[in-house]
Amino acid sequence: MSPVITLEVHAHLFAQRDHAVTARDALEVSYAAMAGPRHTVT
């Protein structure tokens, strides 16, 4: 396999991971805001 292809695949996977982390964090903040102070996410 070409090193360029491997690098592109890994870059794509890392970008997906970073997006998932960002999306999860945003969803947690959104849920905490909707749920109010009694149901905070830790």
Secondary structure, DSSP 8 states (H G I E B T S, - for coil): --HHHHHHHHHHHHHHHHHHHHHHHHHHHHHHHHH-GGG---
